[in-house]
């Protein structure tokens, strides 16, 4: 099925027109494929950005937790050092447990 165009001088082949149409269709297909590729890359980059942000927030949370644990550890180490001192133990026994030495007399006044 060949279609032919009429020209002033007679019948002319439709080859150039079909060739242009095929070329135009090929360019449209190429642009469509490239658009899909670019869109896909944008989606991948966006997903990676969101994941990176999520990981950064988790890292900040963990670093905060680590610093809190280190502060608690330092306080406990200080408490351990204090508990090795007999004078400190005596103060704790008097304050918390209400203990007295055998030769002491405690007076309690009611308000």
Buried (B, 14 or more C-beta within 10 A) or exposed (E): EEEEEEEEEEEEEEEEEEEEEEEEEEEEEEEEEEEEEEEEEEEEEEEEEEEEEEEEEEEEEEEEEEEEEEEEEEEEEEEEEEEEEEEEEEEEEBEEEEEEEEEEEEEEEEE
